């Protein structure tokens, strides 16, 4: 007996061409930072307006994005993968920002120590060479503290 009511059997075992499919999901996720099922609504809107490279629903189906009921499990898996990658990237950026803030604070504390001793005007501070960062560390100007808004749970 042949199943013709949506082809659920075809999707379950078939490998999904993930390159462009993941790019489409990333495109939609960048437009609207939400998870499943809200992102599904955004993907349908993008497909309906052909906003991703001019692809409509049929062309998206050719690259592995099925918006039908029986393709939802595979699509939800792609969404989960993209959201996990985005969350991991945001976490790494937040950790990097925290590290940079701590290093900048340590530099300021280290730079503040020589000011406690008296020196002649124009003479270098005695500990300046010891606490000065190497030129490779100072690729960007020190802008002081920077506050970043990071989504809770990221």
DRENRO-212230 format. One record per atom (N, C-alpha, C): y negated, x, z; atom name; residue in one letter; residue number from 0. Coordinates in steps of 0.1 Angstrom, whole numbers, plus 2048, in hexadecimal, padded with zeros to 3 digits. Each point is the difference from the previous one (the first is absolute). Layout:
BEGIN
+-----+-----+-----+----+----+-----+
!  c2 !  c1 !  c3 ! at ! aa !   i !
+-----+-----+-----+----+----+-----+
!   Y !   X !   Z ! CA !  A ! NUM !
...
+-----+-----+-----+----+----+-----+
//
This chain:
BEGIN
+-----+-----+-----+----+----+-----+
!  c2 !  c1 !  c3 ! at ! aa !   i !
+-----+-----+-----+----+----+-----+
! 80C ! 808 ! 800 !  N !  X !   0 !
! 7F4 ! 7F8 ! 800 ! CA !  X !   0 !
! 7F4 ! 809 ! 800 !  C !  X !   0 !
! 7F6 ! 7FD ! 7F7 !  N !  X !   1 !
! 7F4 ! 808 ! 7FF ! CA !  X !   1 !
! 7F5 ! 7FA ! 808 !  C !  X !   1 !
! 7F9 ! 809 ! 807 !  N !  X !   2 !
! 7F4 ! 7FB ! 808 ! CA !  X !   2 !
! 7F4 ! 801 ! 7F8 !  C !  X !   2 !
! 7F9 ! 7F5 ! 7FE !  N !  X !   3 !
! 7F4 ! 7FF ! 7F8 ! CA !  X !   3 !
! 7F4 ! 7FB ! 808 !  C !  X !   3 !
! 801 ! 7FF ! 80D !  N !  X !   4 !
! 7F6 ! 7FA ! 808 ! CA !  X !   4 !
! 7F6 ! 80A ! 806 !  C !  X !   4 !
! 7FD ! 80B ! 7F9 !  N !  X !   5 !
! 7F7 ! 809 ! 805 ! CA !  X !   5 !
! 804 ! 80E ! 7FF !  C !  X !   5 !
! 80D ! 803 ! 7FE !  N !  X !   6 !
! 805 ! 80D ! 7FF ! CA !  X !   6 !
! 800 ! 809 ! 80C !  C !  X !   6 !
! 803 ! 7FA ! 80C !  N !  X !   7 !
! 800 ! 807 ! 80C ! CA !  X !   7 !
! 80A ! 80C ! 800 !  C !  X !   7 !
! 80B ! 7FE ! 7F9 !  N !  X !   8 !
! 80A ! 80A ! 7FF ! CA !  X !   8 !
! 7FC ! 80C ! 7F8 !  C !  X !   8 !
! 7F7 ! 7FE ! 7F6 !  N !  X !   9 !
! 7FB ! 80B ! 7F8 ! CA !  X !   9 !
! 7F7 ! 809 ! 808 !  C !  X !   9 !
! 7F8 ! 7FB ! 809 !  N !  X !  10 !
! 7F6 ! 808 ! 807 ! CA !  X !  10 !
! 806 ! 808 ! 80B !  C !  X !  10 !
! 80A ! 7FA ! 807 !  N !  X !  11 !
! 806 ! 807 ! 80C ! CA !  X !  11 !
! 806 ! 80D ! 7FD !  C !  X !  11 !
! 807 ! 801 ! 7F5 !  N !  X !  12 !
! 807 ! 80D ! 7FD ! CA !  X !  12 !
! 7F8 ! 809 ! 7F7 !  C !  X !  12 !
! 7F6 ! 7FB ! 7F9 !  N !  X !  13 !
! 7F9 ! 808 ! 7F6 ! CA !  X !  13 !
! 7F6 ! 809 ! 807 !  C !  X !  13 !
! 7FF ! 80D ! 7FB !  N !  X !  14 !
! 7F6 ! 808 ! 806 ! CA !  X !  14 !
! 7F2 ! 7FC ! 7FB !  C !  X !  14 !
! 7F6 ! 801 ! 809 !  N !  X !  15 !
! 7F3 ! 7FD ! 7FC ! CA !  X !  15 !
! 7F9 ! 80C ! 7FB !  C !  X !  15 !
! 7F9 ! 7FF ! 7F4 !  N !  X !  16 !
! 7F8 ! 80C ! 7FC ! CA !  X !  16 !
! 7F4 ! 801 ! 809 !  C !  X !  16 !
! 800 ! 80A ! 809 !  N !  X !  17 !
! 7F7 ! 800 ! 80B ! CA !  X !  17 !
! 7F2 ! 807 ! 7FD !  C !  X !  17 !
! 7FF ! 808 ! 7F6 !  N !  X !  18 !
! 7F4 ! 807 ! 7FE ! CA !  X !  18 !
! 7F4 ! 7F7 ! 7FE !  C !  X !  18 !
! 800 ! 7F9 ! 7F5 !  N !  X !  19 !
! 7F5 ! 7F7 ! 7FD ! CA !  X !  19 !
! 800 ! 7F4 ! 80A !  C !  X !  19 !
! 80B ! 7FC ! 804 !  N !  X !  20 !
! 801 ! 7F4 ! 80A ! CA !  X !  20 !
! 7F9 ! 804 ! 80D !  C !  X !  20 !
! 803 ! 80C ! 805 !  N !  X !  21 !
! 7F9 ! 804 ! 80C ! CA !  X !  21 !
! 7F1 ! 802 ! 7FE !  C !  X !  21 !
! 7FC ! 805 ! 7F4 !  N !  X !  22 !
! 7F2 ! 801 ! 7FD ! CA !  X !  22 !
! 7F9 ! 7F2 ! 800 !  C !  X !  22 !
! 807 ! 7F6 ! 7FB !  N !  X !  23 !
! 7FA ! 7F3 ! 800 ! CA !  X !  23 !
! 7FF ! 7FB ! 80F !  C !  X !  23 !
! 80A ! 802 ! 808 !  N !  X !  24 !
! 7FF ! 7FB ! 80E ! CA !  X !  24 !
! 7F5 ! 808 ! 807 !  C !  X !  24 !
! 7FF ! 80D ! 7FD !  N !  X !  25 !
! 7F5 ! 808 ! 807 ! CA !  X !  25 !
! 7F2 ! 7FB ! 7FB !  C !  X !  25 !
! 7FF ! 7FD ! 7F3 !  N !  X !  26 !
! 7F3 ! 7FA ! 7FB ! CA !  X !  26 !
! 7FD ! 7F4 ! 807 !  C !  X !  26 !
! 809 ! 7F7 ! 802 !  N !  X !  27 !
! 7FD ! 7F3 ! 807 ! CA !  X !  27 !
! 7FD ! 803 ! 80F !  C !  X !  27 !
! 807 ! 809 ! 806 !  N !  X !  28 !
! 7FE ! 803 ! 80E ! CA !  X !  28 !
! 7F3 ! 806 ! 802 !  C !  X !  28 !
! 7FB ! 808 ! 7F7 !  N !  X !  29 !
! 7F3 ! 806 ! 802 ! CA !  X !  29 !
! 7F5 ! 7F6 ! 7FE !  C !  X !  29 !
! 802 ! 7F6 ! 7F8 !  N !  X !  30 !
! 7F7 ! 7F5 ! 7FE ! CA !  X !  30 !
! 7FF ! 7F7 ! 80D !  C !  X !  30 !
! 80B ! 7FE ! 807 !  N !  X !  31 !
! 801 ! 7F8 ! 80C ! CA !  X !  31 !
! 80A ! 806 ! 809 !  C !  X !  31 !
! 7FB ! 806 ! 80B !  N !  X !  32 !
! 809 ! 807 ! 809 ! CA !  X !  32 !
! 807 ! 7F6 ! 80A !  C !  X !  32 !
! 80A ! 7FA ! 7FB !  N !  X !  33 !
! 808 ! 7F6 ! 807 ! CA !  X !  33 !
! 80F ! 803 ! 7FE !  C !  X !  33 !
! 808 ! 7FA ! 807 !  N !  X !  34 !
! 80F ! 802 ! 7FE ! CA !  X !  34 !
! 806 ! 7F4 ! 7FA !  C !  X !  34 !
! 80D ! 800 ! 800 !  N !  X !  35 !
! 807 ! 7F5 ! 7FA ! CA !  X !  35 !
! 7FF ! 7F4 ! 80A !  C !  X !  35 !
! 7FE ! 7F4 ! 7FC !  N !  X !  36 !
! 800 ! 7FA ! 7F3 ! CA !  X !  36 !
! 7F2 ! 7FE ! 7FA !  C !  X !  36 !
! 7F5 ! 804 ! 808 !  N !  X !  37 !
! 7F3 ! 7FF ! 7FA ! CA !  X !  37 !
! 7FE ! 808 ! 7F4 !  C !  X !  37 !
! 807 ! 80C ! 7FF !  N !  X !  38 !
! 7FE ! 809 ! 7F4 ! CA !  X !  38 !
! 807 ! 7F9 ! 7F4 !  C !  X !  38 !
! 80A ! 7F8 ! 802 !  N !  X !  39 !
! 806 ! 7F9 ! 7F5 ! CA !  X !  39 !
! 7F6 ! 7F7 ! 7F9 !  C !  X !  39 !
! 7F7 ! 7F9 ! 808 !  N !  X !  40 !
! 7F6 ! 7F8 ! 7FB ! CA !  X !  40 !
! 7F6 ! 808 ! 7F7 !  C !  X !  40 !
! 7FD ! 80C ! 805 !  N !  X !  41 !
! 7F7 ! 809 ! 7F9 ! CA !  X !  41 !
! 806 ! 804 ! 7F3 !  C !  X !  41 !
! 80D ! 804 ! 800 !  N !  X !  42 !
! 807 ! 804 ! 7F4 ! CA !  X !  42 !
! 801 ! 7F5 ! 7F6 !  C !  X !  42 !
! 802 ! 7F3 ! 804 !  N !  X !  43 !
! 800 ! 7F5 ! 7F7 ! CA !  X !  43 !
! 7F2 ! 7FE ! 7FA !  C !  X !  43 !
! 7F6 ! 802 ! 808 !  N !  X !  44 !
! 7F2 ! 7FF ! 7FA ! CA !  X !  44 !
! 7FD ! 80B ! 7F6 !  C !  X !  44 !
! 804 ! 80C ! 803 !  N !  X !  45 !
! 7FE ! 80B ! 7F7 ! CA !  X !  45 !
! 808 ! 7FE ! 7F3 !  C !  X !  45 !
! 80C ! 7FB ! 801 !  N !  X !  46 !
! 808 ! 7FD ! 7F4 ! CA !  X !  46 !
! 7FA ! 7F5 ! 7F8 !  C !  X !  46 !
! 7FB ! 7F6 ! 807 !  N !  X !  47 !
! 7FA ! 7F4 ! 7F9 ! CA !  X !  47 !
! 7F4 ! 804 ! 7F8 !  C !  X !  47 !
! 7F8 ! 80A ! 805 !  N !  X !  48 !
! 7F4 ! 804 ! 7F9 ! CA !  X !  48 !
! 802 ! 80D ! 7F8 !  C !  X !  48 !
! 80C ! 805 ! 800 !  N !  X !  49 !
! 803 ! 80D ! 7F9 ! CA !  X !  49 !
! 7F7 ! 80B ! 804 !  C !  X !  49 !
! 7FE ! 802 ! 80D !  N !  X !  50 !
! 7F7 ! 80A ! 805 ! CA !  X !  50 !
! 806 ! 80E ! 800 !  C !  X !  50 !
! 80D ! 801 ! 801 !  N !  X !  51 !
! 806 ! 80D ! 800 ! CA !  X !  51 !
! 804 ! 804 ! 7F2 !  C !  X !  51 !
! 7F8 ! 809 ! 7FA !  N !  X !  52 !
! 803 ! 805 ! 7F3 ! CA !  X !  52 !
! 801 ! 7F6 ! 7F5 !  C !  X !  52 !
! 7FB ! 7F4 ! 803 !  N !  X !  53 !
! 801 ! 7F5 ! 7F6 ! CA !  X !  53 !
! 80E ! 7F9 ! 800 !  C !  X !  53 !
! 809 ! 803 ! 80A !  N !  X !  54 !
! 80D ! 7FB ! 800 ! CA !  X !  54 !
! 800 ! 7F2 ! 806 !  C !  X !  54 !
! 806 ! 7F7 ! 7F9 !  N !  X !  55 !
! 802 ! 7F2 ! 805 ! CA !  X !  55 !
! 80E ! 800 ! 807 !  C !  X !  55 !
! 804 ! 7F4 ! 804 !  N !  X !  56 !
! 80D ! 7FE ! 808 ! CA !  X !  56 !
! 80C ! 805 ! 7F8 !  C !  X !  56 !
! 800 ! 7FD ! 7F3 !  N !  X !  57 !
! 80B ! 804 ! 7F8 ! CA !  X !  57 !
! 801 ! 810 ! 7FE !  C !  X !  57 !
! 7F5 ! 806 ! 7FE !  N !  X !  58 !
! 800 ! 80E ! 7FF ! CA !  X !  58 !
! 803 ! 807 ! 80D !  C !  X !  58 !
! 7FB ! 7FA ! 80B !  N !  X !  59 !
! 804 ! 805 ! 80D ! CA !  X !  59 !
! 80F ! 7FF ! 803 !  C !  X !  59 !
! 806 ! 7F6 ! 7FB !  N !  X !  60 !
! 80E ! 7FE ! 802 ! CA !  X !  60 !
! 808 ! 80B ! 7F8 !  C !  X !  60 !
! 7FA ! 805 ! 7F5 !  N !  X !  61 !
! 807 ! 80B ! 7F9 ! CA !  X !  61 !
! 800 ! 80D ! 807 !  C !  X !  61 !
! 7F6 ! 802 ! 809 !  N !  X !  62 !
! 7FF ! 80C ! 808 ! CA !  X !  62 !
! 807 ! 7FF ! 80E !  C !  X !  62 !
! 805 ! 7F4 ! 803 !  N !  X !  63 !
! 808 ! 7FE ! 80C ! CA !  X !  63 !
! 7F9 ! 7F7 ! 80A !  C !  X !  63 !
! 7F5 ! 7FA ! 7FD !  N !  X !  64 !
! 7F9 ! 7F7 ! 809 ! CA !  X !  64 !
! 803 ! 7F2 ! 7FC !  C !  X !  64 !
! 809 ! 7FA ! 807 !  N !  X !  65 !
! 804 ! 7F2 ! 7FE ! CA !  X !  65 !
! 7F9 ! 7F8 ! 80B !  C !  X !  65 !
! 7F8 ! 7F6 ! 7FC !  N !  X !  66 !
! 7F9 ! 7F8 ! 809 ! CA !  X !  66 !
! 807 ! 7F3 ! 804 !  C !  X !  66 !
! 80C ! 7FE ! 7FA !  N !  X !  67 !
! 808 ! 7F4 ! 803 ! CA !  X !  67 !
! 807 ! 800 ! 80D !  C !  X !  67 !
! 805 ! 7F5 ! 804 !  N !  X !  68 !
! 807 ! 7FE ! 80D ! CA !  X !  68 !
! 80B ! 80A ! 802 !  C !  X !  68 !
! 809 ! 801 ! 7F5 !  N !  X !  69 !
! 80B ! 809 ! 802 ! CA !  X !  69 !
! 7FD ! 80F ! 7FF !  C !  X !  69 !
! 7F5 ! 803 ! 7FC !  N !  X !  70 !
! 7FC ! 80F ! 7FF ! CA !  X !  70 !
! 7F8 ! 804 ! 80D !  C !  X !  70 !
! 7FD ! 7F6 ! 809 !  N !  X !  71 !
! 7F8 ! 803 ! 80C ! CA !  X !  71 !
! 806 ! 80B ! 809 !  C !  X !  71 !
! 80E ! 800 ! 802 !  N !  X !  72 !
! 805 ! 80A ! 809 ! CA !  X !  72 !
! 7FD ! 80E ! 7FB !  C !  X !  72 !
! 802 ! 803 ! 7F3 !  N !  X !  73 !
! 7FD ! 80D ! 7FB ! CA !  X !  73 !
! 7F1 ! 803 ! 801 !  C !  X !  73 !
! 7F7 ! 7F6 ! 7FD !  N !  X !  74 !
! 7F2 ! 802 ! 800 ! CA !  X !  74 !
! 7FC ! 802 ! 80F !  C !  X !  74 !
! 805 ! 7F9 ! 809 !  N !  X !  75 !
! 7FD ! 802 ! 80E ! CA !  X !  75 !
! 804 ! 80F ! 805 !  C !  X !  75 !
! 80B ! 805 ! 7FA !  N !  X !  76 !
! 804 ! 80E ! 803 ! CA !  X !  76 !
! 7F6 ! 80A ! 7FB !  C !  X !  76 !
! 7FA ! 7FD ! 7F4 !  N !  X !  77 !
! 7F6 ! 809 ! 7FA ! CA !  X !  77 !
! 7F3 ! 7FF ! 809 !  C !  X !  77 !
! 7FD ! 7F4 ! 804 !  N !  X !  78 !
! 7F4 ! 7FF ! 808 ! CA !  X !  78 !
! 802 ! 807 ! 80D !  C !  X !  78 !
! 80B ! 7FF ! 806 !  N !  X !  79 !
! 803 ! 806 ! 80D ! CA !  X !  79 !
! 7FF ! 80F ! 7FF !  C !  X !  79 !
! 805 ! 806 ! 7F5 !  N !  X !  80 !
! 7FF ! 80E ! 7FD ! CA !  X !  80 !
! 7F1 ! 805 ! 7FF !  C !  X !  80 !
! 7F8 ! 7F8 ! 7F8 !  N !  X !  81 !
! 7F2 ! 804 ! 7FE ! CA !  X !  81 !
! 7F8 ! 7FF ! 80D !  C !  X !  81 !
! 803 ! 7F5 ! 807 !  N !  X !  82 !
! 7F8 ! 7FE ! 80D ! CA !  X !  82 !
! 804 ! 80B ! 80A !  C !  X !  82 !
! 80D ! 804 ! 800 !  N !  X !  83 !
! 804 ! 80B ! 809 ! CA !  X !  83 !
! 7FA ! 80D ! 7FC !  C !  X !  83 !
! 7FF ! 803 ! 7F3 !  N !  X !  84 !
! 7FA ! 80C ! 7FB ! CA !  X !  84 !
! 7F1 ! 800 ! 804 !  C !  X !  84 !
! 7F9 ! 7F5 ! 7FE !  N !  X !  85 !
! 7F2 ! 7FF ! 804 ! CA !  X !  85 !
! 7FE ! 802 ! 80F !  C !  X !  85 !
! 808 ! 7FA ! 808 !  N !  X !  86 !
! 7FF ! 801 ! 80E ! CA !  X !  86 !
! 802 ! 80E ! 804 !  C !  X !  86 !
! 80A ! 807 ! 7FB !  N !  X !  87 !
! 803 ! 80E ! 803 ! CA !  X !  87 !
! 7F4 ! 809 ! 7FC !  C !  X !  87 !
! 7FA ! 7FD ! 7F4 !  N !  X !  88 !
! 7F5 ! 808 ! 7FB ! CA !  X !  88 !
! 7F4 ! 7FE ! 80A !  C !  X !  88 !
! 7FD ! 7F4 ! 804 !  N !  X !  89 !
! 7F5 ! 7FD ! 809 ! CA !  X !  89 !
! 803 ! 807 ! 80E !  C !  X !  89 !
! 80C ! 800 ! 804 !  N !  X !  90 !
! 803 ! 807 ! 80D ! CA !  X !  90 !
! 7FE ! 80F ! 7FF !  C !  X !  90 !
! 804 ! 806 ! 7F5 !  N !  X !  91 !
! 7FE ! 80E ! 7FE ! CA !  X !  91 !
! 7F1 ! 803 ! 7FF !  C !  X !  91 !
! 7F8 ! 7F8 ! 7F9 !  N !  X !  92 !
! 7F2 ! 802 ! 7FF ! CA !  X !  92 !
! 7F9 ! 7FF ! 80E !  C !  X !  92 !
! 805 ! 7F6 ! 808 !  N !  X !  93 !
! 7FA ! 7FE ! 80D ! CA !  X !  93 !
! 803 ! 80C ! 809 !  C !  X !  93 !
! 80D ! 805 ! 7FF !  N !  X !  94 !
! 803 ! 80C ! 808 ! CA !  X !  94 !
! 7F8 ! 80C ! 7FB !  C !  X !  94 !
! 7FE ! 802 ! 7F3 !  N !  X !  95 !
! 7F8 ! 80B ! 7FB ! CA !  X !  95 !
! 7F2 ! 7FF ! 805 !  C !  X !  95 !
! 7FA ! 7F4 ! 800 !  N !  X !  96 !
! 7F3 ! 7FE ! 805 ! CA !  X !  96 !
! 7FF ! 803 ! 80E !  C !  X !  96 !
! 809 ! 7FC ! 808 !  N !  X !  97 !
! 800 ! 803 ! 80F ! CA !  X !  97 !
! 801 ! 80F ! 802 !  C !  X !  97 !
! 809 ! 807 ! 7F8 !  N !  X !  98 !
! 801 ! 80E ! 801 ! CA !  X !  98 !
! 7F3 ! 807 ! 7FD !  C !  X !  98 !
! 7F9 ! 7FB ! 7F5 !  N !  X !  99 !
! 7F3 ! 806 ! 7FC ! CA !  X !  99 !
! 7F6 ! 7FE ! 80B !  C !  X !  99 !
! 800 ! 7F5 ! 806 !  N !  X ! 100 !
! 7F6 ! 7FD ! 80B ! CA !  X ! 100 !
! 803 ! 809 ! 80C !  C !  X ! 100 !
! 80C ! 802 ! 804 !  N !  X ! 101 !
! 804 ! 809 ! 80B ! CA !  X ! 101 !
! 7FC ! 80E ! 7FD !  C !  X ! 101 !
! 803 ! 805 ! 7F3 !  N !  X ! 102 !
! 7FC ! 80D ! 7FD ! CA !  X ! 102 !
! 7F1 ! 802 ! 800 !  C !  X ! 102 !
! 7F9 ! 7F6 ! 7FB !  N !  X ! 103 !
! 7F1 ! 801 ! 800 ! CA !  X ! 103 !
! 7FB ! 801 ! 80E !  C !  X ! 103 !
! 806 ! 7F8 ! 809 !  N !  X ! 104 !
! 7FB ! 800 ! 80E ! CA !  X ! 104 !
! 803 ! 80D ! 806 !  C !  X ! 104 !
! 80B ! 806 ! 7FD !  N !  X ! 105 !
! 804 ! 80D ! 806 ! CA !  X ! 105 !
! 7F6 ! 80B ! 7FB !  C !  X ! 105 !
! 7FC ! 7FF ! 7F3 !  N !  X ! 106 !
! 7F7 ! 809 ! 7FB ! CA !  X ! 106 !
! 7F2 ! 7FF ! 807 !  C !  X ! 106 !
! 7FC ! 7F4 ! 802 !  N !  X ! 107 !
! 7F3 ! 7FE ! 807 ! CA !  X ! 107 !
! 801 ! 805 ! 80E !  C !  X ! 107 !
! 80B ! 7FD ! 807 !  N !  X ! 108 !
! 801 ! 806 ! 80E ! CA !  X ! 108 !
! 800 ! 80F ! 7FF !  C !  X ! 108 !
! 808 ! 805 ! 7F7 !  N !  X ! 109 !
! 800 ! 80F ! 7FE ! CA !  X ! 109 !
! 7F3 ! 806 ! 7FC !  C !  X ! 109 !
! 7F9 ! 7F9 ! 7F8 !  N !  X ! 110 !
! 7F3 ! 805 ! 7FB ! CA !  X ! 110 !
! 7F5 ! 7FE ! 80B !  C !  X ! 110 !
! 802 ! 7F7 ! 80A !  N !  X ! 111 !
! 7F7 ! 7FE ! 80A ! CA !  X ! 111 !
! 801 ! 80A ! 80B !  C !  X ! 111 !
! 80B ! 807 ! 801 !  N !  X ! 112 !
! 801 ! 80A ! 80B ! CA !  X ! 112 !
! 7F6 ! 80C ! 7FF !  C !  X ! 112 !
! 7FE ! 805 ! 7F4 !  N !  X ! 113 !
! 7F6 ! 80C ! 7FF ! CA !  X ! 113 !
! 7F2 ! 7FC ! 804 !  C !  X ! 113 !
! 7FC ! 7F3 ! 7FF !  N !  X ! 114 !
! 7F3 ! 7FC ! 803 ! CA !  X ! 114 !
! 7FD ! 802 ! 80F !  C !  X ! 114 !
! 80A ! 801 ! 808 !  N !  X ! 115 !
! 7FE ! 801 ! 80F ! CA !  X ! 115 !
! 7FB ! 80F ! 803 !  C !  X ! 115 !
! 803 ! 809 ! 7F8 !  N !  X ! 116 !
! 7FB ! 80E ! 802 ! CA !  X ! 116 !
! 7F3 ! 802 ! 7F9 !  C !  X ! 116 !
! 7F8 ! 809 ! 806 !  N !  X ! 117 !
! 7F3 ! 803 ! 7FA ! CA !  X ! 117 !
! 801 ! 80B ! 7F5 !  C !  X ! 117 !
! 7FA ! 7FE ! 7F5 !  N !  X ! 118 !
! 800 ! 80A ! 7F5 ! CA !  X ! 118 !
! 7F2 ! 801 ! 7FB !  C !  X ! 118 !
! 7FE ! 80B ! 7F9 !  N !  X ! 119 !
! 7F3 ! 801 ! 7FA ! CA !  X ! 119 !
! 7FE ! 7F7 ! 7F4 !  C !  X ! 119 !
! 7F4 ! 7FC ! 7FD !  N !  X ! 120 !
! 7FE ! 7F8 ! 7F4 ! CA !  X ! 120 !
! 804 ! 808 ! 7F4 !  C !  X ! 120 !
! 808 ! 7F9 ! 7F7 !  N !  X ! 121 !
! 805 ! 806 ! 7F4 ! CA !  X ! 121 !
! 80C ! 809 ! 802 !  C !  X ! 121 !
! 804 ! 803 ! 80C !  N !  X ! 122 !
! 80C ! 808 ! 802 ! CA !  X ! 122 !
! 80C ! 7F6 ! 800 !  C !  X ! 122 !
! 80B ! 805 ! 7FA !  N !  X ! 123 !
! 80C ! 7F7 ! 800 ! CA !  X ! 123 !
! 806 ! 7FE ! 80E !  C !  X ! 123 !
! 805 ! 7F5 ! 803 !  N !  X ! 124 !
! 806 ! 7FD ! 80D ! CA !  X ! 124 !
! 80C ! 809 ! 802 !  C !  X ! 124 !
! 803 ! 804 ! 80C !  N !  X ! 125 !
! 80B ! 809 ! 802 ! CA !  X ! 125 !
! 80E ! 7FB ! 7FC !  C !  X ! 125 !
! 802 ! 7F3 ! 801 !  N !  X ! 126 !
! 80D ! 7FB ! 7FD ! CA !  X ! 126 !
! 801 ! 7F9 ! 7F2 !  C !  X ! 126 !
! 7F5 ! 802 ! 7F8 !  N !  X ! 127 !
! 800 ! 7F9 ! 7F4 ! CA !  X ! 127 !
! 80B ! 804 ! 7F6 !  C !  X ! 127 !
! 804 ! 80C ! 800 !  N !  X ! 128 !
! 80B ! 804 ! 7F7 ! CA !  X ! 128 !
! 80D ! 7FB ! 805 !  C !  X ! 128 !
! 802 ! 7FE ! 80D !  N !  X ! 129 !
! 80C ! 7FC ! 805 ! CA !  X ! 129 !
! 803 ! 7F1 ! 7FD !  C !  X ! 129 !
! 7F6 ! 7F8 ! 801 !  N !  X ! 130 !
! 802 ! 7F1 ! 7FF ! CA !  X ! 130 !
! 7FD ! 7FB ! 7F2 !  C !  X ! 130 !
! 7FA ! 808 ! 7F7 !  N !  X ! 131 !
! 7FD ! 7FC ! 7F3 ! CA !  X ! 131 !
! 80C ! 7FC ! 7F8 !  C !  X ! 131 !
! 800 ! 7F5 ! 7F9 !  N !  X ! 132 !
! 80C ! 7FD ! 7F8 ! CA !  X ! 132 !
! 800 ! 808 ! 7F3 !  C !  X ! 132 !
! 80B ! 802 ! 7FB !  N !  X ! 133 !
! 801 ! 808 ! 7F3 ! CA !  X ! 133 !
! 7FA ! 7F8 ! 7F5 !  C !  X ! 133 !
! 7FB ! 807 ! 7F5 !  N !  X ! 134 !
! 7FA ! 7F9 ! 7F5 ! CA !  X ! 134 !
! 808 ! 7F5 ! 7FA !  C !  X ! 134 !
! 80D ! 802 ! 7FF !  N !  X ! 135 !
! 809 ! 7F7 ! 7FA ! CA !  X ! 135 !
! 800 ! 7F3 ! 808 !  C !  X ! 135 !
! 7FE ! 800 ! 80D !  N !  X ! 136 !
! 800 ! 7F4 ! 808 ! CA !  X ! 136 !
! 7F3 ! 7F8 ! 7FE !  C !  X ! 136 !
! 7F6 ! 806 ! 7FC !  N !  X ! 137 !
! 7F3 ! 7F9 ! 7FF ! CA !  X ! 137 !
! 7FD ! 7FD ! 7F1 !  C !  X ! 137 !
! 809 ! 7F9 ! 7FA !  N !  X ! 138 !
! 7FE ! 7FC ! 7F2 ! CA !  X ! 138 !
! 7F7 ! 7F4 ! 7FF !  C !  X ! 138 !
! 7FE ! 7F9 ! 80B !  N !  X ! 139 !
! 7F6 ! 7F5 ! 7FF ! CA !  X ! 139 !
! 7F6 ! 802 ! 80C !  C !  X ! 139 !
! 7F4 ! 7FA ! 7FE !  N !  X ! 140 !
! 7F7 ! 802 ! 80B ! CA !  X ! 140 !
! 804 ! 7F8 ! 80D !  C !  X ! 140 !
! 7FC ! 805 ! 80B !  N !  X ! 141 !
! 803 ! 7F9 ! 80D ! CA !  X ! 141 !
! 7F6 ! 7F4 ! 801 !  C !  X ! 141 !
! 805 ! 7F4 ! 7FF !  N !  X ! 142 !
! 7F7 ! 7F4 ! 800 ! CA !  X ! 142 !
! 800 ! 7F9 ! 80E !  C !  X ! 142 !
! 806 ! 807 ! 80A !  N !  X ! 143 !
! 801 ! 7F9 ! 80D ! CA !  X ! 143 !
! 80C ! 7F6 ! 800 !  C !  X ! 143 !
! 7FF ! 7F7 ! 80A !  N !  X ! 144 !
! 80B ! 7F7 ! 801 ! CA !  X ! 144 !
! 7FE ! 7F5 ! 7F5 !  C !  X ! 144 !
! 80C ! 7FC ! 7FB !  N !  X ! 145 !
! 800 ! 7F5 ! 7F6 ! CA !  X ! 145 !
! 80A ! 7F6 ! 805 !  C !  X ! 145 !
! 7FB ! 7F3 ! 800 !  N !  X ! 146 !
! 808 ! 7F5 ! 804 ! CA !  X ! 146 !
! 807 ! 7F9 ! 7F4 !  C !  X ! 146 !
! 80C ! 7FE ! 801 !  N !  X ! 147 !
! 808 ! 7F9 ! 7F6 ! CA !  X ! 147 !
! 805 ! 7F3 ! 805 !  C !  X ! 147 !
! 7FF ! 7F6 ! 7F8 !  N !  X ! 148 !
! 806 ! 7F3 ! 803 ! CA !  X ! 148 !
! 80E ! 800 ! 7FB !  C !  X ! 148 !
! 80A ! 7FF ! 809 !  N !  X ! 149 !
! 80E ! 800 ! 7FC ! CA !  X ! 149 !
! 806 ! 7F3 ! 805 !  C !  X ! 149 !
! 808 ! 7F9 ! 7F7 !  N !  X ! 150 !
! 806 ! 7F4 ! 803 ! CA !  X ! 150 !
! 809 ! 801 ! 80C !  C !  X ! 150 !
! 800 ! 7F7 ! 809 !  N !  X ! 151 !
! 809 ! 801 ! 80C ! CA !  X ! 151 !
! 80E ! 800 ! 7FB !  C !  X ! 151 !
! 809 ! 808 ! 806 !  N !  X ! 152 !
! 80D ! 801 ! 7FD ! CA !  X ! 152 !
! 803 ! 809 ! 7F4 !  C !  X ! 152 !
! 7F6 ! 806 ! 7FA !  N !  X ! 153 !
! 802 ! 809 ! 7F5 ! CA !  X ! 153 !
! 804 ! 80E ! 804 !  C !  X ! 153 !
+-----+-----+-----+----+----+-----+
//
